Structure formats: C-alpha cells, structure tokens
Amino acid sequence: MDATELSVLTGVRVGVHDTYDRVVFDFEGGAPGYVAEYVDALHQDGSGMEVPVAGEHRIMLVFLRAQPEEELGGEGQATPTVRGLKLVSYFEGDTRFGVGVDARRGDGRPGFRVTTAPNRIVLDIAHEAADSAG
C-alpha cells in the first residue's frame, strides 16, 4: 500500500466466546495502525460533540490512515458484554470507533486486548471486570 493510500474499514462483527467477546474490524488495503484505550466519553474529532453509545464503559479505537466504507453497518450488534458499537467520526485520515462494554461479573472495566492480522484488527473483551480477577 502506498503511503498516501488509506485502508478502508469494510465491516464490523461481534462473536461470543466462553470467557470473552470478540469484535472484528475488517479492512481492505491492510490493517492500519491503531490506538485503543478506555475513555470517559466518545467525542467526534473536529466538532468535539459527544457521541453516545450503550454500555457503562467505552473503548475508543482510532484507526490511523483509515476511512470507513459508506455502508459500514454492524452498529446494531450487541452481547451482554459488548453493549454498543458506534462509528464516532472520520476526520483528517483517521477513523474513530467506539465500543460500549459492561462486565458480566465484578465491578469495573473488563480487560481487553487487541491483535492484528493482515486485513483485520481484533478486539477481545473479557467477560469479567479486570479488578475482580483473582
């Protein structure tokens, strides 16, 4: 991929496993760089407007040098852990995507990890709150 080209976020899907739920972000043109972190609220780049998403906690993923496909979809998917999915904004070549989550067991935020493959980024979210694991 040329340095001036953007990856295209083509799909988002959710899967349920025994101890975690998985959100898969599919890309055309290769998996972009990313930043993933818990945030207090989701805000659009540029306007700063807050974007609501279901769930007690919010994970923000910023896909660097990536744009969303016009008919992205996937926002209606939910599980007991993944409560909401929301395309937050596309601004200056970066795409922000929010994932609202609830812990199934324990108080606090569930732990998560991000892995990559050539054309996808995978977000695994534990069912149990991180501070209640023992």
C-alpha beads as a LAMMPS data file, in Angstrom:
LAMMPS data file: protein, C-alpha beads

134 atoms
133 bonds

1 atom types
1 bond types

-500.0 500.0 xlo xhi
-500.0 500.0 ylo yhi
-500.0 500.0 zlo zhi

Masses

1 110.0

Atoms # bond

1 1 1 0.000 0.000 0.000
2 1 1 1.298 3.450 -0.952
3 1 1 1.940 5.802 1.992
4 1 1 -0.733 8.185 0.670
5 1 1 -3.437 5.490 0.436
6 1 1 -5.918 4.836 3.214
7 1 1 -7.113 1.455 4.422
8 1 1 -10.893 1.081 4.220
9 1 1 -12.896 -0.234 7.188
10 1 1 -15.352 -2.538 5.391
11 1 1 -17.066 -4.397 8.220
12 1 1 -17.502 -4.883 11.941
13 1 1 -18.738 -8.126 13.513
14 1 1 -19.137 -9.485 17.031
15 1 1 -18.653 -13.011 18.365
16 1 1 -19.293 -14.555 21.780
17 1 1 -16.844 -16.978 23.439
18 1 1 -16.739 -18.707 26.848
19 1 1 -14.750 -16.037 28.713
20 1 1 -14.606 -13.103 26.293
21 1 1 -16.426 -11.430 23.420
22 1 1 -14.682 -10.521 20.179
23 1 1 -15.138 -7.542 17.874
24 1 1 -13.519 -7.950 14.455
25 1 1 -12.809 -4.953 12.249
26 1 1 -12.242 -5.929 8.608
27 1 1 -10.164 -3.723 6.302
28 1 1 -9.431 -3.511 2.623
29 1 1 -5.883 -2.404 1.848
30 1 1 -4.315 -3.859 5.001
31 1 1 -4.812 -3.380 8.728
32 1 1 -3.907 0.195 9.711
33 1 1 -2.071 1.358 12.789
34 1 1 -4.330 1.891 15.784
35 1 1 -4.688 3.255 19.290
36 1 1 -7.092 1.582 21.746
37 1 1 -7.971 2.849 25.210
38 1 1 -10.770 3.324 27.700
39 1 1 -12.233 6.833 27.615
40 1 1 -14.821 8.606 29.772
41 1 1 -16.809 9.722 26.717
42 1 1 -16.670 9.418 22.939
43 1 1 -16.165 12.694 21.067
44 1 1 -16.126 13.473 17.360
45 1 1 -12.899 14.917 16.010
46 1 1 -13.355 18.405 14.664
47 1 1 -16.670 19.276 16.339
48 1 1 -15.964 17.797 19.769
49 1 1 -19.597 16.692 20.010
50 1 1 -20.214 13.761 22.363
51 1 1 -21.391 10.554 20.713
52 1 1 -23.494 8.294 22.963
53 1 1 -23.011 4.529 22.944
54 1 1 -24.710 1.885 25.097
55 1 1 -22.646 0.410 27.938
56 1 1 -21.208 1.507 31.252
57 1 1 -17.633 1.788 29.875
58 1 1 -16.294 2.908 26.495
59 1 1 -13.308 1.708 24.498
60 1 1 -12.151 4.124 21.794
61 1 1 -10.268 2.725 18.826
62 1 1 -8.566 5.155 16.496
63 1 1 -7.628 3.583 13.163
64 1 1 -4.772 5.606 11.706
65 1 1 -4.798 6.320 7.975
66 1 1 -8.141 4.538 7.530
67 1 1 -11.555 5.556 6.280
68 1 1 -14.907 3.851 6.847
69 1 1 -16.883 2.359 3.997
70 1 1 -20.080 4.331 3.364
71 1 1 -22.384 1.401 4.204
72 1 1 -20.363 0.092 7.154
73 1 1 -23.168 -1.352 9.294
74 1 1 -22.513 -3.523 12.366
75 1 1 -23.791 -0.943 14.849
76 1 1 -26.873 -2.977 15.835
77 1 1 -24.864 -5.937 17.151
78 1 1 -24.750 -6.442 20.921
79 1 1 -23.945 -9.083 23.536
80 1 1 -24.106 -8.991 27.349
81 1 1 -20.507 -7.652 27.304
82 1 1 -20.426 -5.638 24.068
83 1 1 -23.362 -3.286 24.594
84 1 1 -22.887 -0.920 21.689
85 1 1 -20.811 -0.253 18.585
86 1 1 -20.588 3.207 17.068
87 1 1 -18.661 4.853 14.265
88 1 1 -17.700 8.080 16.040
89 1 1 -16.003 10.071 13.290
90 1 1 -13.773 10.141 10.256
91 1 1 -11.514 13.194 10.310
92 1 1 -8.226 14.053 8.585
93 1 1 -7.494 10.470 7.564
94 1 1 -8.274 8.766 10.901
95 1 1 -11.376 6.804 11.874
96 1 1 -12.624 6.751 15.471
97 1 1 -14.814 3.848 16.566
98 1 1 -16.398 3.357 19.989
99 1 1 -17.281 0.106 21.742
100 1 1 -19.552 0.293 24.792
101 1 1 -18.966 -2.526 27.284
102 1 1 -20.318 -3.924 30.545
103 1 1 -18.614 -6.503 32.744
104 1 1 -20.747 -9.619 33.204
105 1 1 -19.076 -10.320 36.556
106 1 1 -17.491 -7.919 39.015
107 1 1 -17.353 -4.159 39.270
108 1 1 -15.174 -2.105 36.976
109 1 1 -13.939 -2.244 33.432
110 1 1 -13.341 -5.557 31.683
111 1 1 -9.826 -6.156 30.436
112 1 1 -9.221 -6.151 26.696
113 1 1 -6.504 -6.963 24.181
114 1 1 -6.001 -6.057 20.545
115 1 1 -4.374 -8.264 17.927
116 1 1 -3.860 -7.751 14.217
117 1 1 -3.854 -9.851 11.076
118 1 1 -3.080 -8.698 7.524
119 1 1 -6.605 -7.324 6.880
120 1 1 -8.223 -7.129 10.294
121 1 1 -7.937 -5.806 13.811
122 1 1 -9.397 -7.958 16.584
123 1 1 -10.592 -6.616 19.945
124 1 1 -11.138 -9.280 22.650
125 1 1 -13.022 -8.097 25.750
126 1 1 -13.092 -10.217 28.926
127 1 1 -16.446 -11.003 30.496
128 1 1 -15.058 -10.317 33.990
129 1 1 -14.011 -6.936 35.343
130 1 1 -10.217 -6.656 35.426
131 1 1 -10.065 -5.637 39.091
132 1 1 -12.169 -8.643 40.191
133 1 1 -9.974 -11.294 38.542
134 1 1 -8.092 -13.277 41.029

Bonds

1 1 1 2
2 1 2 3
3 1 3 4
4 1 4 5
5 1 5 6
6 1 6 7
7 1 7 8
8 1 8 9
9 1 9 10
10 1 10 11
11 1 11 12
12 1 12 13
13 1 13 14
14 1 14 15
15 1 15 16
16 1 16 17
17 1 17 18
18 1 18 19
19 1 19 20
20 1 20 21
21 1 21 22
22 1 22 23
23 1 23 24
24 1 24 25
25 1 25 26
26 1 26 27
27 1 27 28
28 1 28 29
29 1 29 30
30 1 30 31
31 1 31 32
32 1 32 33
33 1 33 34
34 1 34 35
35 1 35 36
36 1 36 37
37 1 37 38
38 1 38 39
39 1 39 40
40 1 40 41
41 1 41 42
42 1 42 43
43 1 43 44
44 1 44 45
45 1 45 46
46 1 46 47
47 1 47 48
48 1 48 49
49 1 49 50
50 1 50 51
51 1 51 52
52 1 52 53
53 1 53 54
54 1 54 55
55 1 55 56
56 1 56 57
57 1 57 58
58 1 58 59
59 1 59 60
60 1 60 61
61 1 61 62
62 1 62 63
63 1 63 64
64 1 64 65
65 1 65 66
66 1 66 67
67 1 67 68
68 1 68 69
69 1 69 70
70 1 70 71
71 1 71 72
72 1 72 73
73 1 73 74
74 1 74 75
75 1 75 76
76 1 76 77
77 1 77 78
78 1 78 79
79 1 79 80
80 1 80 81
81 1 81 82
82 1 82 83
83 1 83 84
84 1 84 85
85 1 85 86
86 1 86 87
87 1 87 88
88 1 88 89
89 1 89 90
90 1 90 91
91 1 91 92
92 1 92 93
93 1 93 94
94 1 94 95
95 1 95 96
96 1 96 97
97 1 97 98
98 1 98 99
99 1 99 100
100 1 100 101
101 1 101 102
102 1 102 103
103 1 103 104
104 1 104 105
105 1 105 106
106 1 106 107
107 1 107 108
108 1 108 109
109 1 109 110
110 1 110 111
111 1 111 112
112 1 112 113
113 1 113 114
114 1 114 115
115 1 115 116
116 1 116 117
117 1 117 118
118 1 118 119
119 1 119 120
120 1 120 121
121 1 121 122
122 1 122 123
123 1 123 124
124 1 124 125
125 1 125 126
126 1 126 127
127 1 127 128
128 1 128 129
129 1 129 130
130 1 130 131
131 1 131 132
132 1 132 133
133 1 133 134
